[in-house]
Amino acid sequence: MITVTGATGNIGRTLVELLAETGEEVVAVSRRPQPAHRLAGVRWVQADAGDAESMRPALTGARALFLLLGGELNSRGESPRALLDAAAEAGVERVVLVSSQVSATRPEAPSHARLREFEAAVRASGRDFTILRPGGFASNAFAWAETVRTKRTVFAPFGDVALPVVDPADIAAVAAAVLREDGHQGRTYELTGPEPISPRRQAAAISAALGEEVAFVELSREDAHAHLAQFMPEEVVTGTLDVLGVPLPAEQKVSPDVAAVLHRPPAPFSEWVARNLPAFH
């Protein structure tokens, strides 16, 4: 049995489906009530990865745990050891943690201190572990969906700064592989897309998929900061804009790890757009 946290999110939802398709017994964990659709072999549990006691029923009998922090868990919460101790007591043998590329490229960044704590705790847990460090997500483009629908315009800062954004479906596919296969223990995989692509080019990809012109309007850093500060802590806003605006060479580099694990190239941004086009209509 495999326990999947964040089971209704961009990564977790796809991961649950992939594992179920292979015949795995899955416990899907989310803080929200279970979705209406049912999958064979999947049991839904409403719990919080930030509350180890609530997680105990979801961990009983599991051999592997997929651990994805969401929302405020990225910045605060109980000690990571509380959840990992509960997993060990339940007999979990393998932990796969989704961290971030920034944990390696900017090891002092306050915005990712919590993820670094979880990485350290996973490494010290005595379980088999694999750490996934994705770069920017292609799905961050969902933030533009409303203005594309209503104004056929993308508003974003740093229009010509390119990063190799990764399709969350590829993160899920890598997670499914390392949860089920041997040979990934103790490894850290950096997950990126196949090429750096700028916000301006992402807008062009959405335009091409829609078959309609989508304008691109570049925001100042100040305007972008004001927008993000409405729903992100200050240190996360600053860290995000630093990566988007002044990426380090390592953050613009395409990693071979998706291809190495999946034996195929990572999906381009255009493929993510095609699959999610209804959000932009």
N, C-alpha and C positions, 0 to 999 in steps of 0.2 A: 504494500500500500504506500502511496505517495501523498503527502500533505502539501497543498499548494496555497500559500497566502496571497492576498491581493488578487483573488480569483476572478473578480469582475472587471479588472483593469485591462489596459492595452496589451500587456504581456500575459498576465495570468489567465485571461479568458481564452486566449489562443492556446496556451500551454495545457490547460485542462482538456480542451478538445483534442489536442495532439496525443496526450497520454491516454485518453479514453479510446481513441481510434486504435491504439496498439493493444487494447485489452487490459490496460493497467486499472487497478482499483484506485480511485482518487478520492481524497477528501478535499473539497474545495472550500476555502475559508474566506469570508468577507465580513466586513462590518455591517454591510447592508443586507436586508433579507435576500434569500436566494432568488435568482431570476426565474421567470415563468417556464422557460424551456428546460427540459430534462434531458440528460445524457445518460446512457446506459453505463453502469459502473461508477457513477459519480454520486457521492453523498455530500450535501451542502451543510456547512456548519457556520452559524453566525458567531464570530469571535473576533478578537482584536489582537494582532501580532504584538502590540505594545502592552498587552496584559497577559503575562505568562499563565496565570491561573485560568483565564478564559480559554486558553489554547489547549489545555490538557486533554479535554475530550477529543480534540481534533488530532492529537499526536498519538493517542493510544493505538498501538498496532502498526504504526507507520515505520517503514524502513528508511524513508528519505523525506527530507523537508526542503521545499523551495521557499526561500525567505526573501520577500520584497517589502521594503519599508515604503509607507505611503504617507502623504500629508505631513502632519506635525511630527510623525515618528522620525522624519529626517532631521529634526532639530532638537527634539527633547523626548523624555520618557524614562522608564525604568532601565536599570542596567541591562545591557545585552545578555549578560550571563544568566539572568532570570529565565529568559526564554530558552537559551541553549541548555541550561541545567534541566529544565522541564523536558526538553527533547531527549536528552541523554537518559533521564529516568524512564521515559516511555520506550526506550530501546531504539531510538532513531540512530541509524548507522552513517547516514550521509546527509550533508547539508550543502545546498547550493544557494549562494547569496548573490543578489544583484546589488552591486556597488556602483561606482562611477569611474570613468576614465580620470576625472579630476582628482580622485584619491591618490593617483600616482603622479599626475603632471603638476599638481599644485598641493603638495603634501601639508602645507601650512594654512590652506584656505579655511577660514572659519565656517563657510557655508557647507563644507563636507566633513566637519569634525565627527558628526554622529555616524556617518558611514564608515569612517576610519575606525571608530570604536567597535562597530560591528565586525569589520574585517578582522581586527585583532582578536576579538572574542571567538570568532569562528575558527581562526587558526589555532587558538589555545584550547579549543573545546574537547580535543581528543577524538572527534568524529572525522571520518573521511570528508573532505570538503573540496569544493570548487568555487572560485570567486569570478563572477562575470562583471567586467567593467565596460559598459557601453559608453559611447560618446553621446552627442546630441541625438534626440529621437526625431525621426521623420514626422511622427504624430504631433510634434509641437506645432505643426502647420494647422492643426485644428483650431488654434487660436485665431486664425484668419478667416475661419469659415463664415462667420456672420457678415463681415464686411465684403467678402467675395459674393455671398448670396445677395446682399442688399445694395452694394455699390460697385460690384465687380472691381474691387480694389484691395490690394494687400498693403497694409501699413506695417512697416518693420524697420528697425535700426540696422545700420551696418550692411547696406544693401549689397555690397560687392565682396564681403568677407565670406570665404567659402570654408565649410566644414563637411566632413564625410558622414552625414547623418545616417543613422541606422534604422531600418524598418523594425518596429517592435516584434513583428512576426518572426524575424530572424533571431531575435533574442530568445523568444519562446522556443524556437526550434533547437537552438543550441542548448537551452536549459533542458528540454526533453531528452536530448542525447546524453548529456552529462548526468542526468538523474538516473537513466536506465543502463548506461554502458559503463564498463570498467575502463581504466586507463586515463581517467581525467582527475584522479585524486591528487590534491595538493597543487593543482594548476590554477593559474589566473589567466583568464582570457580577456583580451581587449576587443570589443565588438564595434565595428564601424560599417558604414556603407561602402560601395565600390569606388566612390570618387568624391572629392570635395565639391559641394554645390552651394552657391550663395543664395540668400533670400530672393534676390532679383531673378535668378534662374529658377528657383522653386516656384515663384509666381508665374513664370513663363510656362513651366510644366503644367501647372493647374490650368492656365489659359488654353494650352494645347489640348488638354484632356476635355475641357468644356466645349471647345470649338468656338469660344467667344473671347474677346479681348479682356484681359484682366490687367489693370494698371498697377504700377508699383509706386508707392509714395514712401520715401525714406524718412523715418523719424529721427530726431536728435536723440542722443543718449539721455538727455534730461527728460524728454517726453516719454521715452520707453521706461525709464526708471519710475516715473510717476504712475504709469499704467501698471507695471508689475508690482509696485508697492501696495496696490489695493488688495492683493491676495498672497503675497510672499513676505516672509521676514526680511528685514533690511539686509542682513548679511547674505541671504540667498540671492536677493536682487543684485547686489553689487558683484557677487561671484559670477552670476549668470551673465551679466553684461560684460564682465572682464573676458570671459571665454568667448562670447559672441563677437566682441569688438576687437580684442587684441589676443587672438589665440596664439598659443605657443606652437612651435613647429611640430611637436609631438601630437598636438590636438588636431592638426591638419593632415596628419599622416594616415594613410589607409592601412589598416591592420589586416594581416592574413588569417586571423583566427577564425572568423566565420567560415571561410572556405575550408580551412583545415579540419574543422569539426563536422561540417555538413557535407563536405565533398562536392560543393557547388559554390558559385560566386554569391556574394550577398546581393540582395535585391536593390535595384536603383530606386531613387525617389519617385520616378515616374510610375513605377509599379505600385508603390504605396498609394499614390494619387488615384490610379485607375481603380484600385480596390475600394477606396473610400470616397469616390466621386459624389455619391448622393449628398454628402455633408456640405458640398460646395454649390449645389444646384440652387 
